[in-house]
């Protein structure tokens, strides 16, 4: 959309796209709040703020923001650790402040510093977390405490556990989950592509609700009671409706953990947003680029408002953004429309929303988790090689483990990626060439473009391995930077070790214009004049061997 276009220039297209995105977002907002262990209303609040506030402030024409599956594991841990939802809202508010700071600090390219293997592993780990967290709702499990403290009895521990599980699951929830999963899977197949304009999530919610109504009408044991359904407050007045919005308990700002979680949410939400913005720009038919820094500021304002009125943390979400483009959106008005529809829906028809089974929402989230952690991703990363697969797999497993979580999991993946990077750097400090003749054995070490202190050990080992009486040429002609530690090792070899072992050493290309860090007391190995004088002392046979090394013919 050009700058001189009105926000309503493409209203006809954007209203329809906003309606479709709303139908996708509604079950996801409820489901993500359910998975996060937060009040369901908080998911709707985040969707409304993400649509109206961020939709208006964002420079992206197609990005749609709201509560995201990628933050579920972090939010679950934060709420459990902080104990009170109103305290957690302080962390959401702080995350918005930190995002604005990141935007002004021009950290819009921050996500580029994370290896793709770690990002893929983080998403896969989040997917696994979502699946595990939703299994109780998917099977209608209502008695976790009854499994605690089981001991070996006459029937054995395994029998007790199996009996405890079967006695506390609701087969009506199991049936609804299986039917809803089947719909979600079939919706991806070719025969159903003709009706893709009808969001699968909406079909799942409708079918799940109708199934439970059928179970109720037949009077069977499969009927799900209120405990297994969405439980939004049904206000009887405007005043009661607005009382559902929660204010943060600002005393939480005194808690260091609140600040810690604020930073964590800001970092993860920013990475997910920047990745989503990048993907959305690639889907843009006009291939426009969105400023990552401007988007961080918009997201930060959105999270401050969401935290102030009782909402979950917000990110740009690729599922809704891609659906927005596919629905024919032309401008950011569609995102704003979807936010308005969410607000109207929760204000006017909460009683209808309370008919939705939690197992139907669990099916949507399990399918979402599967798409994040599908086996094809693991197979692909395995085929790429161990340097990509190991950080990916470790990150995925660590993020999914409750005693590690998202931040520690990503940190562990980064450490492994850095290890492989360092090992790779240590292996390529030079190119090794050896020419043998009847009289001489000449080895050339051609230093790489960048030789850092990480290469010191490798070069030192190589220099110590030369046989007595050999001839060595160390060529730095192509080097742009040689670390001071490496220069000292070469100096030591040239001035002390080589003469004592009868090794003839020639240094080529060691000039005075290398980019040595400021403040280092560097004495270069040889000036150009010294190199010329040294070269004149070479024997004719040595010069001939050097020509052979360089591929010259006489």
C-alpha positions as CSV (number, residue, x, y, z in Angstrom):
1,X,0.0,0.0,0.0
2,X,1.5,3.3,-1.0
3,X,1.9,6.0,1.5
4,X,-0.8,8.2,-0.1
5,X,-3.4,5.5,0.1
6,X,-6.1,5.7,2.7
7,X,-6.4,3.0,5.3
8,X,-9.8,2.1,3.8
9,X,-8.7,2.1,0.2
10,X,-9.0,-1.6,0.0
11,X,-11.8,-2.1,2.6
12,X,-13.7,-4.6,0.5
13,X,-10.8,-7.0,0.4
14,X,-9.6,-6.3,3.9
15,X,-12.9,-6.8,5.7
16,X,-13.3,-10.3,4.2
17,X,-9.6,-11.1,5.0
18,X,-10.1,-9.8,8.5
19,X,-13.1,-12.0,9.0
20,X,-11.2,-15.1,7.9
21,X,-8.2,-14.3,10.1
22,X,-10.6,-13.7,13.0
23,X,-12.1,-17.2,12.6
24,X,-8.6,-18.6,12.7
25,X,-7.4,-16.5,15.6
26,X,-10.4,-17.1,17.9
27,X,-9.8,-20.8,18.7
28,X,-6.0,-20.2,18.8
29,X,-6.3,-17.3,21.3
30,X,-8.4,-19.5,23.6
31,X,-6.2,-22.6,23.0
32,X,-2.9,-20.8,23.7
33,X,-4.3,-19.3,26.9
34,X,-5.5,-22.8,27.9
35,X,-2.0,-24.3,27.1
36,X,-0.3,-21.4,29.0
37,X,-2.3,-22.1,32.2
38,X,-3.6,-18.5,32.0
39,X,-7.2,-17.2,32.1
40,X,-8.8,-17.8,28.8
41,X,-9.9,-14.2,28.6
42,X,-6.2,-13.2,28.6
43,X,-5.7,-14.9,25.2
44,X,-8.6,-12.9,23.8
45,X,-7.2,-9.7,25.2
46,X,-3.8,-10.4,23.6
47,X,-5.5,-11.0,20.3
48,X,-7.5,-7.8,20.5
49,X,-4.4,-5.7,21.3
50,X,-2.3,-7.5,18.7
51,X,-5.0,-6.8,16.1
52,X,-6.1,-3.3,16.9
53,X,-3.0,-1.6,18.5
54,X,-0.1,-3.4,16.8
55,X,-2.1,-3.7,13.6
56,X,-2.4,0.1,13.5
57,X,1.2,0.8,14.6
58,X,3.0,-1.8,12.5
59,X,4.7,-0.9,9.2
60,X,3.9,-4.3,7.8
61,X,0.8,-4.5,5.6
62,X,0.1,-8.2,6.3
63,X,1.6,-9.2,9.7
64,X,-1.0,-10.2,12.2
65,X,0.0,-10.3,15.9
66,X,-1.5,-12.1,18.9
67,X,-0.7,-14.7,21.5
68,X,1.8,-17.2,20.0
69,X,2.4,-20.9,20.5
70,X,6.2,-20.1,20.6
71,X,5.8,-18.5,24.1
72,X,3.7,-21.2,25.7
73,X,6.4,-23.0,27.5
74,X,8.0,-19.8,28.7
75,X,4.6,-18.4,30.0
76,X,3.8,-21.7,31.7
77,X,7.1,-21.6,33.6
78,X,6.7,-17.9,34.4
79,X,3.2,-18.2,35.8
80,X,4.1,-21.2,37.9
81,X,7.3,-19.6,39.2
82,X,5.7,-16.2,40.0
83,X,2.6,-17.8,41.5
84,X,0.1,-15.0,40.7
85,X,-1.1,-14.0,37.2
86,X,-1.2,-10.3,38.1
87,X,2.5,-10.5,39.0
88,X,3.2,-12.2,35.7
89,X,1.5,-9.2,34.0
90,X,4.4,-7.1,35.2
91,X,6.8,-9.3,33.3
92,X,4.6,-8.8,30.1
93,X,4.7,-5.0,30.6
94,X,8.5,-5.0,31.1
95,X,9.0,-7.2,28.0
96,X,7.3,-4.4,26.0
97,X,9.6,-1.8,27.5
98,X,12.6,-3.9,26.6
99,X,11.3,-4.4,23.1
100,X,11.0,-0.7,22.6
101,X,14.6,-0.3,23.9
102,X,15.7,-3.0,21.4
103,X,14.0,-1.1,18.6
104,X,15.7,2.2,19.4
105,X,19.0,0.2,19.8
106,X,18.5,-1.0,16.2
107,X,18.4,-4.6,17.2
108,X,16.1,-5.5,14.3
109,X,18.7,-7.9,12.9
110,X,19.1,-9.7,16.2
111,X,17.5,-12.9,14.9
112,X,20.2,-13.2,12.3
113,X,22.8,-14.0,14.9
114,X,21.0,-17.3,15.9
115,X,21.9,-20.3,13.8
116,X,19.0,-21.8,11.9
117,X,19.6,-25.1,13.6
118,X,19.0,-23.6,17.0
119,X,15.9,-21.7,15.8
120,X,14.5,-24.9,14.2
121,X,15.3,-26.8,17.4
122,X,13.6,-24.1,19.5
123,X,10.4,-24.4,17.4
124,X,10.5,-28.2,17.5
125,X,11.0,-28.1,21.3
126,X,8.0,-25.7,21.6
127,X,6.0,-28.1,19.5
128,X,6.8,-31.0,21.8
129,X,6.0,-28.9,24.8
130,X,2.6,-28.0,23.4
131,X,1.7,-31.6,22.6
132,X,2.7,-32.9,26.1
133,X,0.8,-30.0,27.8
134,X,-2.4,-30.7,25.9
135,X,-2.6,-34.4,26.4
136,X,-4.6,-34.1,29.6
137,X,-7.3,-31.9,28.0
138,X,-7.2,-34.1,24.9
139,X,-8.2,-37.2,26.9
140,X,-10.3,-35.3,29.5
141,X,-8.0,-36.4,32.3
142,X,-9.4,-35.1,35.5
143,X,-7.5,-36.8,38.3
144,X,-3.8,-36.2,38.3
145,X,-3.7,-36.3,42.1
146,X,-5.1,-39.8,42.1
147,X,-1.9,-41.1,40.4
148,X,0.4,-39.5,42.9
149,X,1.6,-41.8,45.7
150,X,0.7,-45.1,44.0
151,X,2.6,-48.0,45.4
152,X,3.2,-51.5,44.4
153,X,0.2,-53.5,45.4
154,X,-1.1,-56.9,44.7
155,X,-1.7,-56.1,41.1
156,X,1.6,-54.3,40.6
157,X,2.5,-50.7,40.0
158,X,2.0,-50.8,36.2
159,X,-1.5,-52.1,36.7
160,X,-2.3,-49.4,39.2
161,X,-1.1,-46.7,37.0
162,X,-3.0,-48.0,34.0
163,X,-6.2,-48.4,36.0
164,X,-5.7,-44.9,37.5
165,X,-5.4,-43.4,34.0
166,X,-8.4,-45.2,32.5
167,X,-10.6,-44.4,35.4
168,X,-9.9,-40.6,35.1
169,X,-10.1,-40.0,31.4
170,X,-13.3,-39.0,29.6
171,X,-14.0,-41.1,26.5
172,X,-16.2,-38.3,25.1
173,X,-13.1,-36.0,25.1
174,X,-11.1,-38.7,23.4
175,X,-13.7,-39.1,20.7
176,X,-13.9,-35.4,20.0
177,X,-10.1,-35.1,20.0
178,X,-9.7,-37.9,17.5
179,X,-12.4,-36.6,15.2
180,X,-11.0,-33.1,15.3
181,X,-7.5,-34.3,14.6
182,X,-8.8,-36.3,11.6
183,X,-10.5,-33.1,10.3
184,X,-7.2,-31.1,10.7
185,X,-5.3,-33.8,8.8
186,X,-7.8,-34.2,6.1
187,X,-8.0,-30.4,5.6
188,X,-4.4,-30.6,4.4
189,X,-5.1,-33.1,1.6
190,X,-5.9,-32.4,-2.0
191,X,-9.6,-33.2,-2.0
192,X,-10.2,-30.5,0.7
193,X,-8.1,-27.7,-0.9
194,X,-11.2,-26.4,-2.7
195,X,-12.7,-25.3,0.6
196,X,-9.5,-23.9,2.1
197,X,-11.2,-20.5,2.5
198,X,-13.1,-22.1,5.5
199,X,-10.4,-22.3,8.2
200,X,-9.9,-25.8,9.6
201,X,-9.8,-24.4,13.2
202,X,-13.4,-23.1,12.8
203,X,-14.6,-26.4,11.4
204,X,-13.0,-28.2,14.3
205,X,-14.6,-25.9,16.9
206,X,-18.0,-26.3,15.3
207,X,-17.8,-30.0,14.9
208,X,-16.5,-30.5,18.4
209,X,-19.3,-28.4,19.9
210,X,-22.0,-30.2,17.8
211,X,-20.6,-33.6,18.8
212,X,-20.8,-32.7,22.5
213,X,-24.4,-31.5,21.9
214,X,-25.2,-34.8,20.3
215,X,-23.7,-36.7,23.2
216,X,-25.9,-34.6,25.5
217,X,-29.1,-35.1,23.5
218,X,-28.6,-38.9,23.5
219,X,-28.0,-38.9,27.2
220,X,-24.9,-41.0,26.9
221,X,-21.8,-41.1,29.1
222,X,-19.8,-39.4,26.4
223,X,-21.4,-36.0,27.2
224,X,-18.8,-33.5,28.5
225,X,-19.8,-31.4,31.5
226,X,-18.9,-27.8,32.2
227,X,-15.5,-28.8,33.6
228,X,-14.4,-30.0,30.2
229,X,-15.6,-26.9,28.3
230,X,-14.3,-23.4,27.8
231,X,-15.1,-21.3,30.8
232,X,-15.3,-17.6,30.0
233,X,-17.2,-15.3,32.4
234,X,-20.6,-14.3,31.1
235,X,-21.0,-10.6,32.1
236,X,-24.5,-9.4,32.7
237,X,-23.6,-5.7,32.1
238,X,-20.9,-3.5,30.5
239,X,-19.5,-2.9,34.0
240,X,-19.1,-6.6,34.6
241,X,-17.5,-7.1,31.2
242,X,-14.8,-4.5,31.9
243,X,-14.1,-6.0,35.3
244,X,-12.6,-9.0,33.5
245,X,-9.6,-6.9,32.4
246,X,-6.9,-7.4,35.0
247,X,-4.4,-4.8,36.2
248,X,-0.8,-5.9,37.0
249,X,0.2,-6.1,40.7
250,X,3.0,-3.5,40.5
251,X,4.5,-4.8,43.7
252,X,5.9,-7.5,41.4
253,X,8.4,-5.0,40.0
254,X,10.3,-5.5,43.2
255,X,10.8,-9.1,42.4
256,X,14.0,-9.8,40.4
257,X,12.4,-12.9,38.8
258,X,9.8,-10.6,37.2
259,X,12.6,-8.6,35.5
260,X,14.3,-11.9,34.4
261,X,11.1,-13.2,32.8
262,X,10.5,-9.8,31.2
263,X,13.9,-10.0,29.5
264,X,13.3,-13.6,28.4
265,X,9.8,-12.8,27.0
266,X,11.2,-9.8,25.2
267,X,14.1,-11.8,23.6
268,X,12.0,-14.8,22.5
269,X,9.0,-12.6,21.4
270,X,11.4,-10.4,19.4
271,X,13.1,-13.3,17.7
272,X,9.8,-14.9,16.7
273,X,8.4,-11.5,15.5
274,X,11.5,-10.8,13.4
275,X,11.4,-14.2,11.9
276,X,7.7,-13.9,11.1
277,X,8.2,-10.4,9.6
278,X,11.0,-11.8,7.4
279,X,8.8,-14.7,6.2
280,X,5.8,-12.4,5.7
281,X,7.8,-10.1,3.5
282,X,8.8,-13.0,1.4
283,X,5.1,-13.8,0.9
284,X,4.3,-10.2,0.0
285,X,3.4,-10.1,-3.7
286,X,5.1,-6.7,-4.0
287,X,8.2,-7.9,-2.1
288,X,8.2,-4.9,0.3
289,X,10.6,-4.9,3.3
290,X,9.4,-4.1,6.8
291,X,11.8,-2.4,9.2
292,X,12.6,-4.8,12.0
293,X,13.4,-1.9,14.4
294,X,10.0,-0.2,13.7
295,X,8.3,-3.6,14.3
296,X,10.0,-4.1,17.6
297,X,8.8,-0.7,18.8
298,X,5.2,-1.5,17.7
299,X,5.3,-4.9,19.4
300,X,6.7,-3.3,22.5
301,X,3.9,-0.8,22.8
302,X,1.4,-3.7,22.2
303,X,2.9,-5.8,25.0
304,X,2.9,-2.8,27.4
305,X,-0.8,-2.3,26.8
306,X,-1.5,-6.1,26.9
307,X,0.3,-6.3,30.3
308,X,-1.6,-3.3,31.6
309,X,-5.1,-4.8,30.9
310,X,-4.5,-8.5,31.6
311,X,-3.3,-10.0,28.3
312,X,-0.7,-12.6,27.4
313,X,2.5,-11.6,25.7
314,X,2.2,-10.9,21.9
315,X,4.3,-11.6,18.9
316,X,3.8,-11.5,15.1
317,X,2.3,-14.9,14.2
318,X,3.2,-16.5,10.8
319,X,0.0,-18.8,10.7
320,X,-2.3,-15.8,10.9
321,X,-0.1,-13.6,8.7
322,X,0.1,-16.1,5.9
323,X,-3.6,-16.7,6.2
324,X,-4.2,-13.0,5.9
325,X,-2.2,-12.9,2.6
326,X,-3.9,-15.9,1.2
327,X,-7.3,-14.4,2.1
328,X,-6.6,-11.5,-0.2
329,X,-5.7,-8.8,2.3
330,X,-4.4,-5.6,0.7
331,X,-3.4,-3.5,3.8
332,X,-3.1,-3.7,7.5
333,X,-6.8,-2.8,7.9
334,X,-7.5,-6.6,7.8
335,X,-5.4,-7.1,11.0
336,X,-7.3,-4.3,12.7
337,X,-10.7,-5.8,11.6
338,X,-9.7,-9.2,13.0
339,X,-8.9,-7.5,16.4
340,X,-12.2,-5.6,16.4
341,X,-14.2,-8.8,15.7
342,X,-12.4,-10.6,18.6
343,X,-13.5,-7.8,21.0
344,X,-17.0,-7.8,19.7
345,X,-17.2,-11.6,19.9
346,X,-16.0,-11.9,23.5
347,X,-18.2,-9.0,24.6
348,X,-21.5,-10.3,23.0
349,X,-21.4,-14.1,22.7
350,X,-19.3,-15.5,25.6
351,X,-22.1,-18.0,26.4
352,X,-21.7,-19.5,22.9
353,X,-18.0,-19.7,23.3
354,X,-18.5,-21.6,26.6
355,X,-20.0,-24.5,24.6
356,X,-16.6,-25.2,23.0
357,X,-15.0,-28.4,24.4
358,X,-11.4,-28.0,25.6
359,X,-10.6,-31.2,23.8
360,X,-11.4,-29.5,20.5
361,X,-8.9,-26.7,21.3
362,X,-6.4,-29.3,22.5
363,X,-6.7,-31.0,19.1
364,X,-5.9,-27.7,17.3
365,X,-2.9,-27.2,19.6
366,X,-1.6,-30.7,19.3
367,X,-1.8,-30.4,15.5
368,X,0.0,-27.0,15.7
369,X,2.7,-28.7,17.9
370,X,3.1,-31.5,15.4
371,X,3.6,-29.1,12.6
372,X,6.4,-27.4,14.6
373,X,8.0,-30.8,15.5
374,X,7.1,-33.0,12.6
375,X,9.4,-36.0,12.0
376,X,10.2,-34.6,8.5
377,X,12.1,-31.7,10.1
378,X,14.2,-34.1,12.2
379,X,14.9,-36.3,9.1
380,X,15.9,-33.2,7.1
381,X,18.3,-31.9,9.8
382,X,19.8,-35.3,10.2
383,X,20.6,-35.5,6.5
384,X,22.2,-32.0,6.6
385,X,24.9,-33.4,8.9
386,X,25.9,-33.7,12.6
387,X,27.1,-30.0,12.8
388,X,23.4,-29.0,12.2
389,X,21.5,-32.0,13.6
390,X,23.2,-32.2,17.0
391,X,22.5,-28.5,18.0
392,X,19.0,-28.9,16.6
393,X,18.2,-32.1,18.4
394,X,19.8,-31.0,21.7
395,X,17.9,-27.7,21.6
396,X,14.6,-29.4,20.8
397,X,14.9,-32.0,23.6
398,X,16.2,-29.4,26.2
399,X,13.4,-26.9,25.5
400,X,10.8,-29.7,25.9
401,X,12.3,-30.9,29.3
402,X,10.5,-29.1,32.1
403,X,13.7,-28.8,34.3
404,X,15.5,-26.9,31.5
405,X,12.9,-25.0,29.5
406,X,13.2,-22.6,26.6
407,X,16.0,-20.2,27.6
408,X,18.3,-22.9,28.9
409,X,17.5,-25.1,26.0
410,X,18.3,-22.4,23.4
411,X,21.5,-21.5,25.4
412,X,22.6,-25.1,25.3
413,X,22.0,-25.3,21.6
414,X,24.0,-22.1,21.1
415,X,26.9,-23.5,23.1
416,X,27.0,-26.6,20.9
417,X,26.8,-24.5,17.7
418,X,29.7,-22.3,19.0
419,X,31.7,-25.4,19.8
420,X,31.3,-26.6,16.2
421,X,32.1,-23.1,14.9
422,X,35.3,-23.0,17.0
423,X,36.3,-26.5,15.9
424,X,35.7,-25.5,12.3
425,X,37.9,-22.4,12.7
426,X,40.6,-24.4,14.3
427,X,40.8,-26.7,11.3
428,X,41.3,-24.1,8.5
429,X,44.1,-21.7,9.5
430,X,46.2,-22.5,6.5
431,X,46.6,-24.5,3.2
432,X,49.3,-27.1,3.3
433,X,51.4,-27.9,0.2
434,X,54.5,-30.1,0.0
435,X,56.9,-30.6,-2.8
436,X,59.5,-33.4,-2.7
437,X,62.7,-33.8,-4.8
438,X,65.8,-35.9,-4.5
439,X,67.6,-33.2,-2.6
440,X,65.0,-31.2,-0.8
441,X,61.6,-31.5,0.9
442,X,59.8,-28.1,0.8
443,X,56.6,-27.5,2.6
444,X,54.5,-24.3,2.1
445,X,52.0,-23.1,4.7
446,X,49.7,-20.5,3.0
447,X,47.9,-18.8,5.8
448,X,44.1,-18.2,5.4
449,X,42.4,-14.8,5.1
450,X,41.6,-14.7,8.8
451,X,43.9,-16.3,11.4
452,X,42.7,-15.9,14.9
453,X,44.0,-17.0,18.3
454,X,41.7,-20.1,17.9
455,X,44.2,-21.3,15.3
456,X,47.2,-20.9,17.5
457,X,47.2,-24.6,18.7
458,X,46.8,-26.0,15.2
459,X,49.6,-23.9,13.8
460,X,51.9,-24.6,16.7
461,X,51.4,-28.3,16.4
462,X,52.1,-28.2,12.6
463,X,55.3,-26.1,13.1
464,X,56.6,-28.6,15.7
465,X,56.0,-31.5,13.4
466,X,58.5,-30.5,10.7
467,X,61.4,-32.8,10.4
468,X,65.0,-31.6,11.0
469,X,66.7,-30.2,8.0
470,X,63.5,-29.5,6.1
471,X,62.6,-26.3,4.2
472,X,59.5,-24.4,5.2
473,X,57.8,-21.4,3.5
474,X,55.2,-19.6,5.5
475,X,53.2,-17.4,3.0
476,X,51.0,-14.7,4.5
477,X,50.3,-13.0,1.1
478,X,46.5,-13.7,1.3
479,X,46.1,-13.0,5.0
480,X,44.0,-10.0,5.9
481,X,44.3,-10.5,9.7
482,X,46.8,-12.5,11.8
483,X,46.3,-12.6,15.5
484,X,49.2,-11.4,17.7
485,X,49.4,-14.8,19.4
486,X,49.9,-16.5,16.1
487,X,52.5,-14.0,15.0
488,X,54.4,-14.7,18.2
489,X,54.3,-18.5,17.6
490,X,55.7,-17.9,14.1
491,X,58.4,-15.6,15.4
492,X,59.4,-18.2,18.0
493,X,59.6,-20.9,15.4
494,X,61.6,-18.6,13.0
495,X,64.1,-17.2,15.4
496,X,64.6,-20.1,17.9
497,X,63.2,-23.5,17.0
498,X,64.0,-23.6,13.3
499,X,67.7,-22.7,13.6
500,X,68.2,-25.2,16.5
501,X,66.6,-28.0,14.3
502,X,68.4,-27.1,11.1
503,X,65.1,-26.0,9.4
504,X,65.3,-23.4,6.6
505,X,62.4,-21.0,7.0
506,X,61.3,-18.4,4.5
507,X,58.6,-15.8,5.4
508,X,56.6,-14.3,2.6
509,X,54.0,-11.6,2.6
510,X,54.3,-10.4,6.3
511,X,53.7,-6.7,5.7
512,X,53.1,-3.9,8.1
513,X,49.5,-3.2,7.2
514,X,47.7,-6.1,8.9
515,X,44.7,-5.2,11.0
516,X,46.2,-5.9,14.4
517,X,43.9,-4.8,17.3
518,X,44.7,-1.4,18.7
519,X,47.0,-1.3,21.7
520,X,48.8,-4.5,21.0
521,X,52.5,-4.2,21.2
522,X,53.2,-5.9,17.9
523,X,56.7,-6.3,16.3
524,X,56.3,-7.6,12.8
525,X,58.3,-10.6,11.9
526,X,60.1,-9.3,8.8
527,X,60.0,-6.0,6.9
528,X,59.8,-6.0,3.2
529,X,63.4,-5.0,2.9
530,X,64.4,-7.9,5.2
531,X,62.4,-10.3,3.1
532,X,64.1,-9.1,-0.1
533,X,67.5,-9.6,1.5
534,X,66.5,-13.0,2.8
535,X,65.3,-13.9,-0.7
536,X,68.6,-13.1,-2.3
537,X,70.3,-15.6,-0.1
538,X,68.1,-18.5,-1.4
539,X,69.9,-21.0,-3.4
540,X,69.0,-21.5,-7.1
541,X,67.5,-24.9,-6.2
542,X,65.3,-23.4,-3.6
543,X,64.0,-20.8,-6.1
544,X,63.3,-23.5,-8.6
545,X,61.3,-25.4,-6.0
546,X,59.4,-22.3,-5.1
547,X,58.4,-21.8,-8.8
548,X,57.2,-25.4,-8.8
549,X,55.1,-24.6,-5.7
550,X,53.6,-21.6,-7.5
551,X,52.9,-23.6,-10.7
552,X,55.4,-21.7,-12.8
553,X,57.2,-23.3,-15.7
554,X,60.6,-22.5,-17.0
